[in-house]
């Protein structure tokens, strides 16, 4: 009987330690989609310009030689549109974090691949900000990343 009590206590202590360790881990809080406060994101956004990179270049559809748009749905679907044609459909995850702006937590987006690499991160986390109701700013969260401006289509 003594061995049973020891084993039972060991399991209980192990469970408590595991709960403490898991609760101490810091992780981004994924926002479920749809979220009422993110409804302004849903729809089609036309690319206006991007600036950044090592040289700080300014790129527009005219200088790049193509048009680009992106479409977000309220189920986590994201469609890329180049020159009016759908080129890819992937998924996105929204998180709220204060890494980029500690004084004001913001929304971040990560794109997820589909098919054989499902749940792999497609690119770096990007910061989202609504400049106005019809203007969206997206900033890559990497050194020398690009900041892009989109308008609602």
N, C-alpha and C positions, 0 to 999 in steps of 0.2 A: 504494500500500500504506500510506503514511503516513496518508492520510485515513481509511482503514478502522480503523487502530489508534486514532486520535484519537476517532473515532465510538464505537468499542467501549469505550474508557476513559470517555468522556463518559456512556454508558449505565450503566456500572458505578457510577460516582460518583453519578449521579442516583438509581440504585436504593438505594445506601447512605444517601444523604440522606433519601430518602422513608421508608425503614425507621426511621431515627433519629427523624424527625418524628412518625411514627405511634406509635412506642413511647413517646414522651414525653407523649402526650395522656392526660389523666386521664379515666376514665369509670367509671360504676357497673358492677359485675360482676353480670350477670343470672344468677340462679340457675335452673337448669333445673327444671322441674316434671315429675314429682314429686321431692321431696327428703325423705329419711327423717326429718331433724330438723324438718321442717315438717308432718309428718303430723297433728299436733294441729290444724292449720288446716282440714283437709278435713272437710266436713260442713256442717250447718246451724247458724247462729247467730242467736238471737233478740235484738232490740234491747231494752235495758233503760232506758237514759237517755243523754242527750247534754248537754254543758255547754260554753259558750264563746260565741263571737261577740263583737260590740262591747259588748253589755250583760252578758255572762257568764251568760246565761239558762240555766236548767235545764229541759230538755224531756224528757218521758217519753211513752210511748204514750198514757197517759190524757190528758195535757195536749195532745198533738198530735192526738188523735182517730183514730189508726190504729195498727195493728201493723206491724212491719217485721222482716224476717229476710233473711239473706243466706246463700247456699250456695256453697261452694267445692269444686270437684272437683280431682282430682290431674292433670288434663290442662290446667290453666290456664283452666278455665271458671268463670264467676261468674254466679249467678242472683240477681236481686233479687225479693223476695216482699213484697207489700204487702197487708195484710188477707187473707192466705192465698192470694193469687193471684200467679202468676209475672208480673212486669211487664217484665222485660228479661233477656236473656242476653248477657253481654259476656265479655271475657277479661281476665286479669290477668297482670302480670309482677312477680316478686319480686326484690328486690335486697338486698344486705347493704351497709351504709354506716355511717360513724361521724360523720356531720354533726350529727345531733341529740344524740347522746351520745358525745362523743369518747373517754371512758374505757371505753365498752362498745359496740362496733358492734352495731347492731340490724337487724331486718328491716323493709323498706319495701315497700309495694305501690303499683302504678300500674295503673289500669284502662284498657283499650284498647277503642275503639269497633269495631264490626263494620260490614259493608256497604261503602258507598261511602267511608267515612272510616276504613277499617281501618288500624290502626297509628297513629292519632291518639290523643294522650293524652286520656283522658276527664275526669280531674280531677287535682288536685295529688297529689303523693306523700304517702302516709299512713304513719305509724309504727305498727308492730304490736308488741304486747307481751302475753304471756300472764300475767295476774295469778294465775291458778291453772289447773289442767288444764281447767276448764270455764268460764273467764271470760277474755274477750278484750277488750283495750283497743285502740282505733284513734284516732290523733291526726292531724288534718290538719296538714300542714307549711306553713302560711301564717299571716300575722299575723291575730290574732283568730279562728283556726280552732277547730273544735269537737273535743272529746275525747268519744268514744262508748264505751259499755260494752255488751258482748253476752255472753249466756250460751249454752252449747251446748244445742241443742234435742233 
